[in-house]
Amino acid sequence: MDTFVTALTAGTESYIALQRALGYQFRKQAATLRSFLRYVDSSHAGGPLSQALAVDFVMAGNLTPNGRAICYGVVRRFAEYYAAFDPCTGSFDCRALPRSRHIPPPRILSDEELSSLMSASMRISVIQPLRGQTLATVIGLLASTGLRSGEALRLDRTEVDLYTGILQIRKTKFRNYAAFVAMPIKPGLDHDDACKEPAGGRSQVARIGIVLMAKDP
């Protein structure tokens, strides 16, 4: 290992330790930087740390345009830190590998696909059937209310009114507003009734998110 790689390794580990001392988990970024070190070592680069070296590393990987932008950004921010120890470090253009502005079209499931997905999720665990009911509930709830996955998973019991069939969404994505969403469940149920296991083998709790059962009498 030559002098440049040795110094770069020491700087990388110091940078990772600093970020973690500041409270960041820094797991993915650390993995990227160590992968970059291995690339520099294997390519026998003699230094200094430059944008061309970083771009070559990023382009050598099988990444999407956004993945390349993220990877390049990790190395670029490290280079800004490393320049304080090695003044020969080159400058990095933050727009060298821009993110893609293309937004893929949403994948909207048909009723048949949604039904198939929920039926399959019910069979996810034979030992713990409640796991399947819970998963089917979440999938159906997302499909029928338009909630974000994080909003559904952060729901608390106090925000679910089974009597009126209304969800109160407090912990939204941007945490700056509350919303009320109607549930596909028969109104007028108290918590005990909702959790009863009927003859059909599926509780009303599991029915909350199942669109196909929204019209049950």
Secondary structure, DSSP 8 states (H G I E B T S, - for coil): --HHHHHHHHHHHHHHHHHHHTT---HHHHHHHHHHHHHHHHHT--S---HHHHHHHHHHS---HHHHHHHHHHHHHHHHHHTTT-TT-----TTSS-------------HHHHHHHHHHHHTS-SS-HHHHHHHHHHHHHHHHH---HHHHHT--GGGEETTTTEEEE-S-SSSS--EEEE-SS-SS--HHHHH---TTS--HHHHTT-GGGTT--
